[in-house]
């Protein structure tokens, strides 16, 4: 298909390609080997030391069946004639670009979500986000462990001016209020001097792009139902959007766009062009 495959096997993606209803490792082990893992430890704090004896036992059991599970899923993929498709996705997983060494600061407009804020509220929310990032780094914790977005938004909407106002903010848990009181007060002071960066403007996509996107999504949904898999197994989102943006009319054009997905191009290329053509003629 134009590139060599890698020696990687993702059990969850393999199960998704097979249309399994439950694709988590615990579910697959239970289904294949009739072994039930203790789900209490799925969300345990694996950063603590020393690890509890029960957690070590869970980790050993969690990996004990991996090789046998891989062979079972591989055999099923081969029988279903989806092995090459799976290898295409495994290859893609190895080509995911590494993220930045430092996690990006959460932009204030992401915290606000769909809430409309005035300039003053946005300035305060920006400073609160900056404070939370600093506190998270100091504590070596993810930001949401320091305080949830809802707490930041509650303070920003209230726009308190002092400690007395902070004590009356609805939606701000008392534990967070007292632990971060000084940080909140400093953020309030900075917000009066520094404006938040403006929310970036994203122009509305062209109607022709939206029409092609709808046509491709319709084809993808119909095909995924026939295959009994989720839609992105038929065509991943990045490929779907790239094809809709380019609007190819010939297979040679489509082949370039789908260079990372040669199996899908070979099996679905003509159908994709037909879906685009039908949408453009409606």
MARKOL-293273 format. One record per residue (C-alpha): residue in one letter; residue number from 1; x, y, z. Coordinates in Angstrom, 1 decimal, decimal comma. Layout:
 r   k     px     py     pz
 a NUM      X      Y      Z
...
//
This chain:
 r   k     px     py     pz
 x   1    0,0    0,0    0,0
 x   2    2,9    2,4   -0,3
 x   3    4,6    2,1    3,1
 x   4    6,0   -0,5    5,4
 x   5    3,9   -1,5    8,4
 x   6    5,2   -1,2   11,9
 x   7    5,4   -3,8   14,7
 x   8    2,6   -2,3   16,8
 x   9   -0,8   -3,8   17,8
 x  10   -3,4   -1,7   19,4
 x  11   -6,0   -4,0   21,0
 x  12   -8,7   -1,2   21,4
 x  13   -8,4   -0,2   17,7
 x  14   -8,4   -3,8   16,6
 x  15  -11,6   -4,4   18,6
 x  16  -13,2   -1,2   17,1
 x  17  -12,4   -2,4   13,6
 x  18  -14,1   -5,7   14,4
 x  19  -17,1   -3,8   15,6
 x  20  -16,9   -5,0   19,2
 x  21  -19,3   -3,2   21,5
 x  22  -16,8   -3,0   24,4
 x  23  -13,2   -2,2   23,4
 x  24  -11,4   -1,5   26,7
 x  25   -8,7   -4,0   27,7
 x  26  -10,7   -5,1   30,8
 x  27  -13,8   -5,9   28,7
 x  28  -11,8   -7,7   26,1
 x  29  -10,0   -9,9   28,7
 x  30  -13,3  -10,7   30,3
 x  31  -14,9  -11,6   27,0
 x  32  -12,0  -13,7   25,7
 x  33  -10,7  -15,4   28,8
 x  34  -13,7  -15,1   31,3
 x  35  -11,4  -13,2   33,7
 x  36  -12,8  -10,2   35,6
 x  37  -10,3   -7,5   36,5
 x  38  -11,0   -5,4   39,6
 x  39  -12,2   -2,2   38,1
 x  40  -11,4   -0,2   41,3
 x  41   -7,9    0,2   40,1
 x  42   -8,6    1,4   36,5
 x  43   -8,7    5,0   37,8
 x  44   -6,3    4,5   40,8
 x  45   -3,4    6,9   41,4
 x  46   -0,6    5,0   39,8
 x  47    1,8    7,8   40,6
 x  48    1,8    6,9   44,3
 x  49    4,7    5,1   45,8
 x  50    5,0    2,4   47,0
 x  51    2,2    0,8   45,0
 x  52   -0,2   -1,3   47,0
 x  53    0,1   -5,1   46,7
 x  54   -3,4   -5,2   45,2
 x  55   -2,4   -2,7   42,6
 x  56    0,7   -4,7   41,6
 x  57   -1,5   -7,8   41,3
 x  58   -3,9   -5,9   39,1
 x  59   -1,0   -4,6   36,9
 x  60    0,4   -8,1   36,4
 x  61   -3,0   -9,5   35,5
 x  62   -3,7   -6,6   33,2
 x  63   -0,7   -7,5   31,0
 x  64   -0,6  -11,3   31,5
 x  65   -3,1  -11,9   28,7
 x  66   -1,9   -9,3   26,2
 x  67    0,0  -11,6   23,8
 x  68   -2,8  -14,2   23,7
 x  69   -5,4  -11,4   23,2
 x  70   -3,3  -10,0   20,3
 x  71   -3,2  -13,4   18,5
 x  72   -7,0  -13,9   18,9
 x  73   -7,8  -10,4   17,6
 x  74   -5,3  -10,8   14,8
 x  75   -6,9  -14,1   13,7
 x  76  -10,3  -12,5   13,8
 x  77   -9,1   -9,5   11,7
 x  78   -7,6  -11,8    9,1
 x  79  -10,8  -13,9    8,9
 x  80  -12,9  -10,7    8,5
 x  81  -10,5   -9,5    5,8
 x  82   -9,7   -6,4    7,9
 x  83   -6,1   -7,1    8,8
 x  84   -4,6   -4,7    6,3
 x  85   -7,0   -2,0    7,5
 x  86   -5,9   -2,6   11,1
 x  87   -2,2   -2,3   10,1
 x  88   -3,0    1,0    8,3
 x  89   -4,4    2,4   11,6
 x  90   -1,5    0,9   13,7
 x  91    0,9    2,7   11,3
 x  92   -1,0    5,9   11,8
 x  93   -0,8    5,6   15,6
 x  94    3,0    5,6   15,3
 x  95    3,0    8,7   13,2
 x  96    1,2   10,9   15,6
 x  97    3,2   14,1   16,2
 x  98    4,7   14,5   19,7
 x  99    3,0   17,2   21,7
 x 100    4,8   20,2   23,2
 x 101    7,2   19,5   26,2
 x 102    5,2   22,0   28,2
 x 103    1,4   21,6   28,3
 x 104   -0,3   24,7   26,7
 x 105   -2,2   27,1   28,9
 x 106   -5,9   26,6   28,8
 x 107   -7,3   29,6   26,9
 x 108  -10,0   31,5   28,8
 x 109  -12,5   31,1   26,0
 x 110  -12,2   27,3   26,3
 x 111  -13,1   27,6   30,0
 x 112  -15,9   30,0   29,2
 x 113  -17,4   27,6   26,7
 x 114  -20,5   29,1   25,3
 x 115  -20,9   31,6   28,1
 x 116  -20,9   35,3   26,9
 x 117  -18,5   37,4   28,9
 x 118  -17,9   41,1   28,9
 x 119  -14,4   42,6   28,7
 x 120  -14,0   42,8   32,5
 x 121  -15,1   39,2   33,1
 x 122  -12,8   37,9   30,3
 x 123   -9,8   39,8   31,7
 x 124  -10,4   38,2   35,1
 x 125  -11,0   34,7   33,7
 x 126   -7,7   35,0   31,8
 x 127   -5,8   35,8   34,9
 x 128   -7,5   33,0   36,9
 x 129   -6,5   30,6   34,2
 x 130   -2,9   31,8   34,4
 x 131   -2,9   31,5   38,2
 x 132   -4,3   27,9   38,0
 x 133   -1,6   26,9   35,5
 x 134    1,1   28,2   37,9
 x 135   -0,4   26,5   40,9
 x 136   -0,7   23,2   38,9
 x 137    3,0   23,3   37,9
 x 138    4,0   24,1   41,5
 x 139    2,0   21,1   42,8
 x 140    3,0   18,9   39,8
 x 141   -0,7   18,2   39,1
 x 142   -2,9   18,6   36,1
 x 143   -4,9   21,9   36,2
 x 144   -8,3   20,2   36,7
 x 145   -6,9   18,7   39,9
 x 146   -6,2   22,1   41,3
 x 147   -9,7   23,4   40,6
 x 148  -12,4   22,8   38,0
 x 149  -13,4   25,1   35,2
 x 150  -16,7   25,7   36,9
 x 151  -14,9   27,4   39,9
 x 152  -13,0   29,7   37,6
 x 153  -16,0   30,7   35,7
 x 154  -18,1   31,3   38,8
 x 155  -15,5   33,8   40,0
 x 156  -15,1   35,5   36,6
 x 157  -18,9   35,9   36,2
 x 158  -19,2   37,5   39,7
 x 159  -16,2   39,8   39,1
 x 160  -15,4   40,2   42,9
 x 161  -13,3   43,2   43,9
 x 162  -12,1   42,0   47,3
 x 163  -12,1   39,1   49,8
 x 164  -15,5   40,0   51,1
 x 165  -16,9   39,7   47,5
 x 166  -15,1   36,4   47,0
 x 167  -16,8   35,0   50,1
 x 168  -20,2   35,6   48,5
 x 169  -19,5   34,0   45,1
 x 170  -22,0   31,3   44,3
 x 171  -20,6   28,1   42,8
 x 172  -17,1   28,5   44,4
 x 173  -16,5   25,6   46,8
 x 174  -15,4   26,8   50,2
 x 175  -12,3   24,5   50,2
 x 176  -11,1   26,0   47,0
 x 177  -11,9   29,6   48,1
 x 178   -9,8   29,4   51,3
 x 179   -6,9   27,4   49,7
 x 180   -6,5   29,9   46,8
 x 181   -7,7   33,1   48,3
 x 182   -4,4   34,9   47,9
 x 183   -4,1   33,6   44,3
 x 184   -7,6   34,9   43,5
 x 185   -7,0   38,3   45,0
 x 186   -3,7   38,6   43,0
 x 187   -5,6   37,6   39,8
 x 188   -8,2   40,2   40,5
 x 189   -5,6   42,9   40,8
 x 190   -3,7   41,9   37,6
 x 191   -7,0   41,8   35,7
 x 192   -7,4   45,5   36,3
 x 193   -4,1   46,2   34,6
 x 194   -3,8   43,5   31,8
 x 195   -6,3   42,7   29,2
 x 196   -7,0   39,2   28,1
 x 197   -6,1   38,1   24,6
 x 198   -9,1   38,3   22,3
 x 199  -10,9   35,1   21,3
 x 200   -9,6   34,1   17,8
 x 201  -12,1   34,7   15,0
 x 202  -12,8   31,6   12,8
 x 203  -14,5   32,5    9,5
 x 204  -17,4   30,4    8,5
 x 205  -16,5   27,6    6,0
 x 206  -17,7   28,0    2,4
 x 207  -21,1   26,5    1,6
 x 208  -19,5   24,2   -1,0
 x 209  -17,2   22,8    1,7
 x 210  -20,1   22,2    4,1
 x 211  -22,1   20,5    1,3
 x 212  -19,3   18,1    0,5
 x 213  -18,8   17,5    4,2
 x 214  -22,5   16,6    4,6
 x 215  -22,3   14,3    1,6
 x 216  -19,2   12,5    2,9
 x 217  -20,7   12,1    6,3
 x 218  -23,8   10,6    4,9
 x 219  -21,9    8,1    2,9
 x 220  -19,6    7,3    5,8
 x 221  -22,6    6,7    8,1
 x 222  -24,3    4,4    5,7
 x 223  -21,1    2,4    5,0
 x 224  -20,3    2,1    8,7
 x 225  -23,8    0,7    9,4
 x 226  -23,1   -2,0    6,7
 x 227  -19,8   -2,8    8,3
 x 228  -21,2   -2,6   11,8
 x 229  -18,5   -0,3   13,0
 x 230  -18,2    3,3   14,2
 x 231  -18,0    5,9   11,4
 x 232  -14,4    7,0   11,9
 x 233  -13,3    3,4   11,2
 x 234  -14,5    3,8    7,6
 x 235  -12,9    7,3    7,2
 x 236  -11,1    9,1   10,0
 x 237  -12,0   12,7   10,7
 x 238   -8,8   14,3    9,4
 x 239   -9,2   12,5    6,0
 x 240  -12,9   13,4    5,8
 x 241  -12,2   17,1    6,4
 x 242   -9,2   17,2    4,0
 x 243  -11,2   15,6    1,2
 x 244  -14,1   18,0    1,8
 x 245  -11,8   21,0    1,7
 x 246  -10,1   19,9   -1,5
 x 247  -13,2   18,6   -3,4
 x 248  -11,3   16,2   -5,7
 x 249  -12,9   15,1   -8,9
 x 250  -10,4   12,4  -10,1
 x 251   -8,9    9,4   -8,4
 x 252   -5,4   10,7   -8,9
 x 253   -6,3   13,9   -6,9
 x 254   -8,0   11,8   -4,1
 x 255   -5,0    9,5   -3,9
 x 256   -2,7   12,4   -3,0
 x 257   -5,1   13,5   -0,2
 x 258   -5,4   10,0    1,1
 x 259   -1,7    9,1    1,0
 x 260   -1,8    8,1    4,6
 x 261   -4,8    5,9    4,1
 x 262   -3,9    3,7    1,0
 x 263   -6,2    0,8    2,1
 x 264   -9,1    3,0    2,4
 x 265   -8,4    4,7   -0,9
 x 266   -8,3    1,4   -2,7
 x 267  -11,5    0,2   -1,2
 x 268  -13,5    3,4   -0,9
 x 269  -12,0    5,8   -3,3
 x 270  -14,6    5,5   -6,1
 x 271  -17,4    5,6   -3,5
 x 272  -16,0    8,8   -2,0
 x 273  -15,8   10,6   -5,4
 x 274  -19,4    9,5   -6,1
 x 275  -20,6   10,9   -2,8
 x 276  -19,0   14,2   -3,6
 x 277  -20,4   14,3   -7,1
 x 278  -23,9   13,4   -5,9
 x 279  -23,8   16,2   -3,3
 x 280  -22,6   18,8   -5,9
 x 281  -25,5   17,9   -8,2
 x 282  -28,2   18,2   -5,6
//
